[in-house]
């Protein structure tokens, strides 16, 4: 008999409902509880989906035989909800970003590790066939040593002054940086690791009052790899979010988005099966493993199938560990803090009031 | 149901293979005349069924066809609802209840006020759903809509949730209110057919990816054959070329031989491609008939 994992879905917003539907259809898991702060929404879904609804998270964690939770609540709740789940010996899958603090995310990763519990974060792009293929190519040295990585994401999320929700509050993890840029940045982290510093970070507002609508930043990674991020969620020219990355290496170049990868392998690169010297183009259509169930994209099913695997063997090396999520939280904080330091109010220099320093011997000798 | 159906992805910048191509098509079809010109090319190639999303822009197309009935005597729309993006964005901004309020008909119709208000009070999904269906059908008033589809994102979400009664609510409403047949778009045909059967929807019209490379055919090609053997369905094959990954002739030769495929849906942005594809379907159909 196959070991079926009992799962609870926490938070029934857009992502929560999507996870609920996929989890219900994913082999190896069974949804035994749902939870949301709105009793009306929860009651309605519970009635039609026939899964017990709980308004109180504590009651969910007390469900006998519960193996794991899928947390899809606003980011500010992640920290406490994860801690309580791990303390109850329950595996955790949590939506991105993991928390608003890299230190806390790393601490949660450590707790999960110590308890031998699966702890996975929902950066679904790592389960997209094209992006995963680039990870394989980079790790196998196809384009040699990486020198620069550029990450873009554009989309039409906020095109007018927006209604007030948690997404429009920076203290709750809203804004383009945490909600949107997190995706391409997470892929950068996957390919070239954690950055050491950030310069020239700009978080600009176009329509939002409290949060950023675009971010531009330069990053420096270990080993001399440079990076640039350019993300704008107020771009109405795009139908839906497009994420793309370009990596330059000593042996070639890789351009990747959700649909295709274009790989240039030069003389110093390494040609592997499926590729040829100079340009090779491959599409998602031949890089997509078929999940058992499809909703909105293979990657959403693949990541939950990955969660089943992680629960079955938490010490295995699975994709999107909390530790990797903490790297992205670290990068996001670097950019946020870098932009903050640039955005300090500029104090006008009171030229007229400034007194000339007394002329000293020292000053005379050195010319001022 | 016609053998060949024309799709609309190319008009709205949807391409599963390349974002560049999607962008080019969005530019090509920025203005209504370019869309109509392509529909005329499809009509002149003998295609009279246009399977289209209830996209914001679809009402412009519907208006143009309604305005010139003599030019489009046999033309039929197969609406596919809902256009999920607008709801998804609204849910993020307004929450579920705010979204329902935003999209319910607002003219103060007694009927919708009654159905909507009562539905919200009693958590009655049927009342809300039928109102939203009516709102989505509005642009097609007075046009031929013999089949009305649920988009795959909704079909598959309901399928995953196990909410089988929702399919029945949709089917009943489409039959009684629009005298049309319900259709279901899905990426999970082998899982969907038994669920439809469980609520009494037999020999359903189902539109799904059917292509030689098995792209987005959950469970695989063999599972599609077995499921349709066991639960007969009128299948419309889409993504036959897997967004261009399979050469057209090879793709169509393969798909016409799949015994469960009743119709073929394709989209194209040039008259030449439309004629080529129609020519290939007719040629391989003829060969298939001769072989049989």
Interface residues (C-beta under 8 A of the other chain):
Chain A: X13 X14 X17 X18 X20 X21 X22 X23 X24 X25 X40 X41 X43 X44 X45 X47 X48 X49 X50 X157 X162 X163 X165 X167 X239 X240 X242 X244 X257 X258 X259 X260 X283 X284 X285 X286 X288 X290 X291 X292 X293 X294 X295 X296 X298
Chain B: X12 X13 X14 X15 X16 X17 X18 X19 X22 X26 X85 X88 X89 X91 X92 X93 X94 X95 X96 X97 X123 X125 X153 X156 X157 X158 X159 X160 X161 X162 X163 X165 X166 X187 X188 X191 X213 X214 X215 X216 X217 X218 X219 X220 X242 X243 X245
